[in-house]
Amino acid sequence: MYIVSHDLIVSTYSAHLHELAHLLINYRLGTPHLYTHTLLLEGFAVAVGGRGGKAPEILHELGVFLHRSGWITHEELLDQKTLIQLNASMSYPGSAPYNRFLIDCMGMESYLDLYMDFGGSADRVAQLQIPAAMLPNKERWLAYLDAQPSHSAIVPADDIDESVTRPAIFIPDRSGVRYGFILPEITVLRDALDESEHVSILFEELVSDRTYSGGRYLFRCSQSEVGLYDLHTNTMIAHYAASFTESANEVPEVDGYFAFYVDREVFDQGGDVVGYSILAE
């Protein structure tokens, strides 16, 4: 949590960027309200800091899917009364892309003015509704939604190339923007230069039958999902779930190996992954 009165963040996460986002926007505003409309308060923090150990892009992708599928509407988010009736697992990611849209369309200074206008006491915030007339029109929002990528940073391969030795990591694709992987259910990658004594709590939660012995990236694979985790920050940095995509394509699997692609930009060092190898059990 972010303790507003003392500008302190107390967390069990190694890199709690969500709470840091709350602190930094308050620092930028100088004299923020104690309470702010949830669409802006949590939407901003999720959009730039993620939530619950998940990177911002994962929540953005989920939010876009929720809006496109009609599970949530931006009108529901504008009224504090209807927003708080939604489960946070819907309203938080649903608010994230709308806040990105507002920042893109309005510019940061106008966005911050809006943020300041819709705050105050707990009683005032509970009654707040952001007028549509103060926001970019609905047509611009729908155009923004349509322009968002229809795929996540991880996408299933069409099939498994039988000529490639398994497991396989960081196979450049023809476009130059993705790497291909063919991996078993659990895989940890380690940089040859990584000699830190870091202990990953996340690894211990996700892989109960093994002891963490180093490594930066953890893949958890199945036909329905692929998760990529940064064990140095204990954060999920990319995710594919067939049930949360329009195509619902499963990840191809042969003999316990799963084939998929990951956007290069997901990895640190701007996609430069020379020196990484699979960490043996």
C-alpha positions as CSV (number, residue, x, y, z in Angstrom):
1,M,0.0,0.0,0.0
2,Y,0.9,3.6,-0.5
3,I,0.7,5.6,2.8
4,V,-0.3,9.0,1.5
5,S,0.3,10.9,4.7
6,H,4.0,9.9,4.8
7,D,4.8,9.2,1.1
8,L,5.7,5.6,2.0
9,I,5.2,2.4,0.0
10,V,4.9,-0.8,2.1
11,S,4.8,-3.9,-0.1
12,T,5.9,-7.5,-0.4
13,Y,6.5,-7.0,-4.1
14,S,10.1,-6.5,-5.2
15,A,9.1,-3.8,-7.7
16,H,5.7,-2.4,-6.8
17,L,5.3,0.0,-9.6
18,H,1.6,0.4,-9.2
19,E,2.0,2.1,-5.8
20,L,5.0,4.0,-7.0
21,A,2.7,5.4,-9.8
22,H,0.3,6.7,-7.1
23,L,3.2,8.4,-5.3
24,L,4.7,10.0,-8.4
25,I,1.5,11.5,-9.7
26,N,0.8,13.0,-6.3
27,Y,4.4,14.4,-6.3
28,R,3.7,15.9,-9.7
29,L,0.4,17.5,-8.6
30,G,2.0,19.0,-5.5
31,T,-1.2,19.3,-3.5
32,P,-3.4,16.3,-4.5
33,H,-6.7,15.4,-3.0
34,L,-6.8,12.7,-0.3
35,Y,-9.4,10.9,-2.5
36,T,-9.8,10.7,-6.3
37,H,-12.4,9.2,-8.7
38,T,-11.4,5.6,-9.0
39,L,-11.4,5.6,-12.8
40,L,-8.5,8.2,-12.7
41,L,-6.8,7.1,-9.5
42,E,-6.5,3.3,-10.2
43,G,-6.7,3.6,-14.0
44,F,-3.6,5.7,-14.1
45,A,-1.7,3.5,-11.7
46,V,-2.6,0.3,-13.6
47,A,-1.9,2.0,-17.0
48,V,1.7,3.0,-16.1
49,G,2.5,0.6,-13.2
50,G,0.5,-2.6,-13.7
51,R,-1.1,-4.3,-10.8
52,G,-0.7,-7.4,-8.6
53,G,2.6,-8.5,-10.0
54,K,1.5,-8.0,-13.6
55,A,3.2,-5.6,-16.0
56,P,1.2,-2.6,-17.5
57,E,0.9,-4.1,-21.0
58,I,-0.7,-7.2,-19.7
59,L,-3.4,-5.2,-18.0
60,H,-3.8,-3.0,-21.0
61,E,-4.3,-6.0,-23.3
62,L,-6.9,-7.4,-20.8
63,G,-8.7,-4.1,-20.6
64,V,-8.9,-3.7,-24.3
65,F,-10.3,-7.2,-24.6
66,L,-13.0,-6.4,-21.9
67,H,-14.1,-3.3,-23.7
68,R,-14.1,-5.0,-27.2
69,S,-16.1,-7.9,-25.8
70,G,-18.7,-5.7,-24.2
71,W,-18.0,-7.0,-20.7
72,I,-17.4,-3.5,-19.6
73,T,-18.1,0.0,-21.0
74,H,-16.4,3.3,-20.4
75,E,-19.7,4.8,-19.4
76,E,-19.8,2.5,-16.4
77,L,-16.4,3.7,-15.3
78,L,-17.3,7.4,-15.4
79,D,-19.9,7.2,-12.6
80,Q,-18.2,6.4,-9.3
81,K,-21.4,4.7,-8.0
82,T,-21.5,2.2,-10.9
83,L,-17.7,1.7,-11.0
84,I,-17.4,0.6,-7.4
85,Q,-20.1,-2.0,-8.0
86,L,-17.8,-3.7,-10.5
87,N,-15.3,-6.3,-9.3
88,A,-11.8,-4.8,-9.2
89,S,-10.6,-7.5,-11.5
90,M,-12.8,-5.9,-14.2
91,S,-12.8,-2.2,-13.3
92,Y,-9.0,-1.8,-12.8
93,P,-7.9,-3.3,-16.1
94,G,-10.9,-1.8,-17.8
95,S,-9.8,1.7,-16.6
96,A,-6.2,1.3,-17.8
97,P,-6.7,1.7,-21.5
98,Y,-9.2,4.5,-21.1
99,N,-6.6,6.5,-19.1
100,R,-4.0,5.9,-21.8
101,F,-6.6,7.1,-24.3
102,L,-7.2,10.3,-22.3
103,I,-3.5,11.0,-21.9
104,D,-3.0,10.5,-25.7
105,C,-6.0,12.6,-26.7
106,M,-5.9,15.4,-24.1
107,G,-2.2,15.7,-23.4
108,M,-0.6,15.2,-19.9
109,E,-1.3,18.7,-18.6
110,S,-5.0,18.6,-19.5
111,Y,-5.2,15.1,-18.1
112,L,-3.7,16.2,-14.8
113,D,-6.2,19.1,-14.7
114,L,-9.0,16.5,-15.1
115,Y,-7.4,14.3,-12.4
116,M,-7.4,17.3,-9.9
117,D,-11.0,18.3,-10.8
118,F,-12.4,14.9,-9.7
119,G,-11.1,14.5,-6.2
120,G,-11.9,15.6,-2.7
121,S,-13.5,14.2,0.4
122,A,-14.6,10.6,0.6
123,D,-18.3,11.8,0.6
124,R,-17.7,14.0,-2.5
125,V,-15.9,11.3,-4.5
126,A,-18.6,8.7,-3.7
127,Q,-21.1,10.9,-5.7
128,L,-18.8,12.0,-8.6
129,Q,-19.7,11.4,-12.2
130,I,-17.3,12.6,-14.9
131,P,-19.4,14.4,-17.6
132,A,-18.9,13.0,-21.1
133,A,-18.8,16.6,-22.3
134,M,-15.4,17.1,-20.6
135,L,-13.9,14.1,-22.4
136,P,-13.0,13.2,-26.0
137,N,-16.1,12.0,-27.8
138,K,-17.1,8.4,-27.9
139,E,-16.2,8.0,-31.6
140,R,-12.6,8.8,-30.8
141,W,-12.5,6.3,-28.0
142,L,-14.0,3.5,-30.2
143,A,-11.4,4.4,-32.9
144,Y,-8.7,4.1,-30.3
145,L,-10.0,0.7,-29.3
146,D,-10.0,-0.5,-32.9
147,A,-6.4,0.7,-33.4
148,Q,-5.1,-1.4,-30.5
149,P,-3.3,-4.7,-31.5
150,S,-5.6,-7.7,-31.5
151,H,-2.8,-9.9,-30.2
152,S,-0.7,-10.0,-27.0
153,A,3.1,-9.9,-26.7
154,I,2.9,-13.7,-26.8
155,V,1.2,-15.6,-29.6
156,P,0.9,-19.3,-30.4
157,A,2.9,-20.7,-33.3
158,D,1.0,-22.2,-36.2
159,D,2.6,-25.5,-35.5
160,I,5.9,-27.0,-34.1
161,D,8.8,-27.2,-36.6
162,E,9.9,-30.8,-36.3
163,S,13.3,-29.9,-37.8
164,V,14.2,-27.6,-34.8
165,T,15.9,-29.3,-31.9
166,R,13.9,-29.0,-28.7
167,P,14.0,-27.1,-26.5
168,A,14.6,-24.0,-28.5
169,I,15.0,-20.4,-27.4
170,F,15.2,-17.0,-29.1
171,I,14.7,-18.1,-32.7
172,P,14.4,-14.9,-34.8
173,D,11.2,-14.8,-36.9
174,R,11.1,-13.4,-40.4
175,S,9.6,-10.0,-39.3
176,G,12.5,-9.4,-36.9
177,V,10.1,-8.3,-34.2
178,R,9.6,-11.6,-32.4
179,Y,11.5,-14.6,-31.0
180,G,10.3,-18.1,-31.4
181,F,10.4,-20.6,-28.5
182,I,9.7,-24.4,-28.2
183,L,9.7,-25.2,-24.5
184,P,8.4,-27.7,-21.9
185,E,6.0,-26.7,-19.2
186,I,8.6,-25.0,-17.0
187,T,11.7,-23.3,-18.2
188,V,14.2,-20.9,-16.6
189,L,16.6,-18.8,-18.6
190,R,19.8,-17.4,-17.2
191,D,22.3,-14.9,-18.4
192,A,25.9,-16.1,-18.5
193,L,26.9,-12.9,-16.7
194,D,24.3,-13.3,-13.9
195,E,26.2,-14.1,-10.8
196,S,23.8,-12.4,-8.3
197,E,22.6,-14.1,-5.2
198,H,19.1,-12.9,-5.7
199,V,16.3,-15.0,-4.2
200,S,13.0,-15.1,-6.1
201,I,9.9,-15.5,-4.0
202,L,7.8,-15.7,-7.1
203,F,9.7,-18.8,-8.3
204,E,9.0,-20.5,-5.0
205,E,5.3,-19.7,-5.4
206,L,5.1,-20.9,-9.0
207,V,7.4,-23.9,-8.9
208,S,6.8,-25.7,-5.6
209,D,8.8,-28.9,-6.4
210,R,12.1,-27.1,-7.3
211,T,14.6,-24.8,-5.5
212,Y,15.5,-21.5,-7.1
213,S,19.1,-21.6,-8.2
214,G,19.3,-18.4,-10.2
215,G,17.9,-17.2,-13.5
216,R,16.1,-14.2,-14.9
217,Y,13.2,-15.4,-17.0
218,L,10.7,-18.1,-16.2
219,F,8.3,-19.6,-18.7
220,R,5.1,-21.5,-17.7
221,C,3.5,-23.2,-20.7
222,S,0.4,-25.1,-21.5
223,Q,-2.0,-25.4,-24.5
224,S,-4.3,-22.8,-23.0
225,E,-1.7,-20.3,-21.5
226,V,1.9,-19.1,-21.6
227,G,3.2,-16.8,-18.9
228,L,6.6,-15.1,-19.0
229,Y,8.0,-13.8,-15.6
230,D,11.0,-11.7,-14.7
231,L,12.4,-13.3,-11.6
232,H,14.5,-10.3,-10.7
233,T,11.5,-8.1,-10.2
234,N,9.0,-11.0,-9.4
235,T,6.7,-9.7,-12.1
236,M,4.7,-11.3,-15.0
237,I,5.9,-9.4,-18.0
238,A,3.9,-11.1,-20.8
239,H,1.0,-13.5,-21.0
240,Y,-1.2,-15.3,-23.4
241,A,-4.5,-16.9,-22.5
242,A,-6.6,-18.5,-25.3
243,S,-9.8,-17.7,-23.4
244,F,-9.1,-14.0,-23.5
245,T,-8.4,-13.7,-27.2
246,E,-10.8,-13.3,-30.1
247,S,-9.3,-16.3,-31.9
248,A,-9.1,-18.6,-28.9
249,N,-6.2,-20.4,-30.5
250,E,-4.4,-23.0,-28.4
251,V,-0.6,-23.2,-28.1
252,P,0.6,-26.2,-30.3
253,E,2.1,-29.0,-28.2
254,V,4.1,-32.1,-29.2
255,D,5.6,-34.5,-26.7
256,G,5.3,-32.0,-23.8
257,Y,6.9,-29.1,-25.8
258,F,4.9,-25.9,-26.6
259,A,5.6,-23.5,-29.5
260,F,5.0,-19.8,-29.4
261,Y,6.4,-16.3,-30.2
262,V,7.3,-13.4,-27.9
263,D,7.8,-9.8,-28.9
264,R,11.5,-8.9,-28.7
265,E,10.7,-5.6,-26.8
266,V,9.4,-7.6,-23.9
267,F,13.0,-8.6,-22.9
268,D,15.4,-6.2,-21.2
269,Q,18.4,-4.8,-23.1
270,G,16.1,-3.9,-26.0
271,G,15.8,-7.5,-27.1
272,D,19.5,-8.2,-26.9
273,V,19.5,-11.7,-25.5
274,V,23.0,-12.9,-26.4
275,G,24.3,-15.1,-23.6
276,Y,21.0,-16.5,-22.3
277,S,20.7,-20.2,-21.9
278,I,18.3,-22.7,-20.3
279,L,19.1,-23.4,-16.6
280,A,19.2,-27.1,-16.0
281,E,17.1,-28.5,-13.2
